[in-house]
Structure formats: C-alpha cells, structure tokens
Amino acid sequence: MFPELKRLIEQMGKDRGIDKNVIIEALETAMLTAARKKLGPHVDIEAHYNEDVGEIEVFQFKTVVEKVLDPEVQVSLGEARQKHDEGAERGDSLGIKIETSTFGRIAVQTAKQIIIQKVKDAERDNIYEEYKDRKFELLSGFVQRFEGGSIIVNLGRTEGVIPTSEQIYREVYKRGERIRAFVCDVKKISKGPQIILSRTHPGFLKSLFEVEVPEISEGLIEIVNVSREPGKRAKISVRTKDKDIDPVGACVGMRGSRVQSVVQELRGEKIDIVPYATDAVTYVCSALSPAKVNRVFMDDENRSMDVIVPDDQLSLAIGKNGQNVRLAVKLTGWRIDVKSESMAAIQEEEGHKSLMRIPGIEDATAERLFDEGFKSIAMIASADPDMLLSIQGIDEKSVAQWIEAAGRIIEQEPGGLKSD
C-alpha cells in the first residue's frame, strides 16, 4: 500500500518540515484503524514501523490454548507451533502478522484520510510554534485573495490575514501584489494558526524605521514613542546616548532619503520626527512642530499644559481637524491646550478682572496671582494658603481674607454651592 515507504517518510518530513516520528506515528495509527475496520473493534492488534524493510507491520495477538473457543482472540497450540512459533506454549500471547493488502478499499481510504489529517495537524503546530515567536515582526508576502474585506496574504508556508480594521484607509491592493505588514497577533484556532497582520499598528511604522535606519537596529538610536493616524500623519520621538549622533538627522537621512522610503511604503503618510527630551516643556514644544511656541504654562499635577503660539501659527499648531495637537498629546502623554497670543491676552485680561472681584485684590496683585497660576476665583477659593503665601509680597491676613471672600462669591454665583 505504501511503496518505497522509507523514502516517502523522509521526503515528506523534509518538504513539510515535520519530524519523521510524527509521520510514522500517523501511519501506525492509520494502519490500526484500517485493521480494526476489517477485524472488528475487540481484537488485540498493534502496528509498528519496521525501518529495515520500510513497512508498517500489523500484528494480531492471540492467546495459545488447547481448545479454541473464540478464534478472534485464541489460537490452538498445534496451529501456533506449526505455523508461527515452534516453541509456543499454552498461555503464551502470540503476535500473528496480518497482510495489510487484505484490508480492503474502504479501510485503505480511511487510513489515507487519517494520515493526511495527522500531517496537517503537525504542520499547523509547526507553523504556530514558528510564528508565535515572530509576534511584533515585520513580514513580507503576496496578496493571495480577499475575504469579506480582509486581505489574505501568502507568507510562504502559511497565510496571514489583514482585517479591515488593520488596513490603511483608501489603500488598494491587487492579487499577486507584494505587501508588507506587522504581526500584531498569532492565534491558535481549530482551523490552525491565525496570523493577524496590520498596516495601521504603531509598531509597523517603528519596524519600517528599524529597516531603513541601521543606527536603530544597532541600538545606537531608540524610538521612544510613536503616534499615528494611519494614512494621514504620524509623529515619532527619537533619542540617543551617543553625543556624536543626531537622532533626527539619522532618521531623515541624506536629502530625506530614509524617511521618504518609509513615506512611500505608507503611500504618502506624513511623518514628523521629534527629538525626545526629558524636560516635558521642551518635549511638548518639539512634538507640536512645525509650529513655533512662545510660552508654556505647565500644570504638573494634572499633566496638562497651556501652550501659547503666535497668532499666525495657531492653525499650524492645531493642525487640520486638530490632528497636529492630537498626535502631540498621544506622543508625549500630556494634555495640551493650544492658544494664540490674542486668545491668551483676552483670557488674561478676563482673568485679571475676575480676580479683582475679590475684595483686597488690586490690578498689580491680580496680575501676580495670575502669573503664578491662580487664574480664577475658584482657584483662589480652593487654594492651599501656604502656596499663596509663597508668592512674594503677600501676607497671611490677606490670604485668609481672599480665600473666604472667594468662597462667598462662588456660593452666590448661579449654580454655585449654597451654605445651609
């Protein structure tokens, strides 16, 4: 049934990357199943691969008895000695070889199906073991087909899938076209391993830079963070411990060659490369590039910043539909409120005026308080007295009066808290 079995086992193992012991086990299981179909489920049988002769041998075991009552499990002493083993004794368990050619067409077909299934299972296990360790890697393949909006990618030994949610908006591919993607997950399901690929994952952008910029793959430059709106715009922050290396310049490349290679792969997605800084204000100002920043007011406790830019830079700082500032927020982890100089001046004037509603606070004092971050009556009412006292020229008596007066004003405001 299996001509040149030894050669076939070795060839199959080599072609499909499967341990030959797995194939042998599948063959043995298949032959046992075929034997049981012919002989019935109650017989005692075993199957072993004989490497010397290149054959799966099937043996039916029978007990040697004086008088046979059940020919399926017993053999007479005379027959045992005459046909099988001259030294057989009563009570021995005698293995009698069965000719596999007698199993019949249905049994053989069943055996083949078992072998095919076992080999498929082994292949799936091998592929899962290989790809589970390749999570977060960049892979290349060819577009095989489309299923319900998903792109099925031929990766060689297996397929990957790019779900609709992991595709860049408006990107169109044709069958047979080369495609690069990022392995974002590897799942083990009943049909085999499922390799989830992505072109929208921030890691995809990071991996592309690792390919294009040798200093990154060598560990000389580190990509600290990535923020993306796939297909539109992205920002990456980079740093290095080597003072002789310009991390931004290295990522841009000569005449922009390196960053342009990434932009082309992403089909025109704009990329801002930002130098990382441990100083939060410097980092946020860089993240808002290409806009220029005039002043920053930082609230460390709430991780927020008010950023003041020249009037003609406001739309650039905010970006189309808020995109630039939104990406800067994702990149830095700080809440950013961008205002123009004109807007800030109006708010400051209104802030000064509101603070002057508190008895005892005049114009110069209101300006000082505003500059120190106390920008509203509510902030004065809830202020820590020690924080107000730390401002030069302010005494303890005034602080107590301001806090009490501010509290009364808030209670009297529409919607304010009323005392009982």
N, C-alpha and C positions, 0 to 999 in steps of 0.2 A: 504493500500500500504506500510505502514511503521509500522510493528508490533513492539510493545514494544519500541516505538519511544523515549520516555524519557530516557530509559536505554541506547539505542544506541547512543543518543546525548552525554550523559555523558561519555560513554566508548570511543567514538571516540575522544572527547576532551582530555581525559586523555592519550590515546595511542599516539596521534599525537601532543600533546602539543598545541592545538588550543582552543581559548576561545569559550565556547559553544554558545555564542551570534553570533559568526561568522557562526557557523554551522546552527543555527536556521534561520539566515538571508538567507543563501544559500537555505535552504529548502523552505522558503517562496517565494523566487524568482523563484525557480523551479516549485512550485505549480501554481504560477501566469502564468508562461509560458505555462504550461500544460493546464490551464483553457482557456487561450486565443486561443490556438490551437483548442480547442473544440468549444468555444463560439464565436470566432472572435475577431478582434483587437479593435472594437469600444465599447464593453461593459464596464461598470464601475464595476471593481471587486477589491477585496482586499483579502490578505491571512495573517492569524495570527496564531502563535503557541499558543495553549491552553495547558498550562503546567498541569493543573488539570486533563485533560483527556488524555494527551500525544498524541495530534493530531494537524496537520496543518489544520485549518479550512478555507475554501474559501467561501466568500460571494459575491453575485452579487447584486449590488444596483440598485433599480428601483424606479421611481417616482410614487406615488399614484395618479391616475387620475380617472375621472368619466367614460370616454370612452377611451379605449386603441387604439392608432393609431400605436404604434411601440412596440411590445411585448418584444423586446430586452432590452428596457430601461424603459418600463412602466408596471404598474400592476393596475388592476381595484380596486376600493375602496372595492367592495364586496369580491373579492378574498383575498385582503390584510387582511380584518377583519376576514374572515372565516378561512384562512389557516395560517396566520402569526402573526397578531397583532390585537387584538380586538379593541384597542384604536387608530387604524390608521386613519388619516385624509388626505383629499386631499392636495397635495403638499408635503407630507412627503417623505423623502428618506428612503426606506425600504431595509434593508440588508437581502437577502434570501440565506440561506446556500445551497451550492451545494455539492452533494455527489461526492467525488473525485474518487470513483470507476467507475464512468461513463466516465472518461476522455479518455479511450482507450489506446491501447498498444503503439502507436507511441508517444502520449503525455507523457506517463509514461517514456518511454525510453529517451525522450528529457529531462525530469525532472532529471532523474538519471545522465545524462551527465553533466548537469548544476551543480548538487551537487558535482560531482567528480571534476570538474574544479575549482569550488569555494574553495573546501577544499585544492586542490593542490596549488592554489594561496596563500591561507592563510599559508600553510606550508612553501612555498617559502619565504614569507615575514618574517615569524618567524625565519627561518634559516639565512636569510640575516641580520636581526637585531641582532641575536646571534653572527654571525661571523665577522660582520663589526667592532665589539669591540675587536675582537681577532687578529686583524692585528698585525704582528710582534711577534706572539707567536709561540712556538714550539708545533707541533701536532704529534700524532702517529696514524697510520692506517694500513690498509692491502691493498696490491696491488690487485685491482679488475680486471683490464684488461688494454690493450694497444690500443691506438687510434692514428694512424699516427705518431708514435714516442713518443707521450705523455703517461705518466703513470697516469692512473685513480686510485685514492686512496679512499678506503671505510673508511669514518670517523665516521660511525655510522648512524646518521640521514641523512647524505648527503654525497656527493662525493667531492673530491678535485682533481686538475689536476696539474701534474708537467710537464710543457712543455719541449721540448728537450733542449731549451736554459737554463733551470734551473736545468738540470741534470748534475751530475759529469761525465766527460768523462770516458768511459770504465766501469762504474758501470752497472751491470746487475742484474735485479730482476726477480723473478718468481711469477706467480699468487699465491695469498694467503700468500706471504711473508710479514712479518711485516716491516714497513718503517716509518722513522721519517723525518719530513720536517718542513720548516719555512713558515708561512703565510706571503707572501710578498704583496698580494693584494686581495681585495674582491670586485667583480664587480656585478652590478645588470643588468642582460640582460633579454631578452624576455623569455628565457627558464628557468629562475630562477637565483639564486645567483651562481656566478662562483668563486670558491675559488682557487686562484693561489698559488701553493706551490713551494718551492725552496730548493735545497740542495747546491746551489752554492753561495747564498747570504751571505755576511759577517755576517749578523745578525744570521744566522744558527749556525756558529761557536761560536759566542758570547753566544747564548742561551744554547748551549751544555755545555759551561763552567759554566754558571749560575746553571745548573742542578748538575754538578759534584762538584762544589766548593761552599759550604754553605756560606763562607765569602763574596762571590759576591752577592748571593741572599739576604743576610742580610745587604748589603750596606757597609760592612767593607772594601771591595776591589772594586775598579772601573776599568772596562775595558775601557781604554781611546780611543783606536782605533784598528781596525782590517784591515789587508790587506791579500788578498788570491789570489792564483792561484789554483782554486779548483781541488782537486785530486792530487795535486803535493806538494805544500808547502804553509805555512801561517805564519804570524807573528802577535802577539797581544802585545799591550803595556798595562801595569797594574800599578796602584798606590794605596796607602792607606794613610789615615791621622793618623792611629794608628802606633806609632813607634815600638810597640811590635810585629807587624805582618810583615813577609816577604812576599810581594805580589807574587813574582815569585815562591818562595818555596811552598806557599799555593796552587798555580795553578798547580804546578808539582805534589805535593802530595808525600806521603811516597813511596820511591823507584819508583817514576814516575807513581803511580797508577792512579791519576786523569787525567793527560794529556794522558795517554795511553788509558783510556776509551774513550776519545774524538777521538784519532787517530784511534781506532778500529771502531767507528761509521762512520768515514770518510774513512774507508778502506785503511789506510796507509798514509794518507796525513801528511807530516812532519810539526810540529808546533814549532816555536821559541817563547818563552815567554820573553818579554823585559821589564825591569823596566822603566817606564816613568820618564823623568826628565824635569824640567822647563828650564834648561840650554840646549840650542839647540845642542851644540857640544857634550855634554855627551849623549844626546838622540840619535843623529845620530850614534855615536860610538857604543852604545848598539844595535841599530837597525841593524848594519852591522854584528853582531855576527853570527856565531862563529869566524869571522876574528878579528885579533888584529889590532888596529890602532896606528900608530906612531905620525902622525901630522895632523892637520886640518887647512886649510885656509878658513875663512868664509867671504862671501860677503852678509852682512845683507840686503842691499838694494834690491838685486836680489834673496834673499833667496836661495843662492847656496853655496856649499862647495866643496873645493878640498880636498880630503882625501888621505893621503899618508900612505901606508901599507908596511910592509917588503916584499921583493921580493917573498918569499915562501908563502905569504898569499894572493897574488893578485887573483889567481883563486878562492880561498875560499871566498874572499870578493865580487867578481863579481858574482860568482855562475854559475851554468850550464845555458848557453844561457842568462846570465845577470840577472837570476832570483833573486838572493840574494839582489843585489843593487836595482833592480826594486821594490821589496817588501818593502825595507827600504825607498825608495822615497815615496811610497804610504802611508806608516805608519807615516812618520814624516812630510810630506809636503814640504821637502827641496829637491832641485835639488842636486844630489851628483855625483861628478866626481872622480872615484877611480883610483889612480895611484900607481905604485910600487916606491920604493926608487930610483931604477935605472932610471925609466922613469922621475921621478921628477928632478933627478940630471941633466939629459940631457937637460930637458926643462929649468932648472935654468941657466945652462951654456949658452944655446942658448939665454935665456932672458937677461942675463948679457951682452952678446956680442952685442945683438941688441940695448940695451940701450947705449952702448959705441959708437954707430954710431952717437949719438948726441954730437956735439962739446961741450967740457967742462965737460963731464961726464966721469970720470975715473973708474977703476975697483972697488975700495972701495965704491965710491958713487953709482955705478950701483947696487952693492950688497945690499946696504942700501935701495935704492929705491925699488928693487925687493922684499925685505923682508917686506916692508911697503905696498905691494900690487900693485905697479906700474910695471907691468910685460911686457909692450910693449911700443913701440914708440907711438902708437895710444893713449894709456892711458896717456902718458905724454902730448901729444898734446891737449887732451880734459880735462886735469886735472884742478881742481879749484886751483888757485895759493895759497890760504890760506892753503889747505891740504898739498901742497908740503912744504910750509913754516913751518908747524907744525913739520916737521922732523928736528931733532937736527942737527945743523951744516950747514944748507942750508940757503942762503941769498936771498933777494928779487931780486937782479940784476941777479943772476944765474937762478932763477926760470923763469924770463921773457925771458931770452935768450934761455933756454931749450925748453920752450913751443913754441917759434917762430921757432926754428930750427927743432923741431919735426914736426911741421905743414908743413914746406918746404919739409922735407924728404917724408912725406906721399903723398904730391902733386906730387912728382917726381916718386913715385912708379908706376909700371904698374897697371892700373885700379884705380889709386888714383884720387882725385878731383883736377882738374886744375883750376887755377885762370884765370879770363878773362884778 
